Amino acid sequence: MEFEAKIIDGSEPVQSEFQALWPIKRFPLLVAGERLVFEATSIIEYLDILYPETYRLIPEDPLAAAEVRMWDRFFDNYVSYPQGRLVFAALGREADDGGAKWKAALDTAYALLDRRMEGQEWVAADRFSMADCAAAPFLLYADWSHPIGSRFGHLWAYRQRLLARPSYARALDEARPYRAGFPLGAPVGRD
């Protein structure tokens, strides 16, 4: 499908246009004619409905779809949330105890995911899905904030498969100029 991507970099007039469209000022945001669709999960669901002839990121089987949605929420709540707290602590927006609480939360999530990924390629429904779309950026930033490392080998291998997906590799390449803006510092020479 064709689309026009816009980078929300805080510059004008981009920032004012974005705020006029979506006063919450959070992304991603899909503008489809007069319709605004916000949040990645909702955008994926919307596109799955609108383009049923394309690869479905949410399986048609209701139980498989529930599993995909469950793991999508897992990555948001148990990987992205503690990772975000580490960033907020680094920015002085949260008490900084060295991030011990949030690193422990990530270690718990990493261990669970490591067990989950043993012997399976994708996290849910035996195929690439919306849950993997959630996993890709959340594991990227989580690893940058609190490294996954070799102690979670199955999770690390899953992360590498996500990085190798052509659509995600493209998104990473397009975002490379903005990596320096990551508050904890992006690793050099790897994603």
NORFENWO-V780224 format. One record per helix or strand of 2 or more residues. SS is the DSSP state (H for helix, E for strand). FROM is the first residue (numbers start at 1). TO is the last residue. If there is no record, write none. Layout:
SS_FROM_TO + SS_FROM_TO
This chain:
H_14_21 + E_29_32 + E_35_38 + H_40_50 + H_62_90 + H_100_117 + H_130_145 + H_150_164 + H_166_181
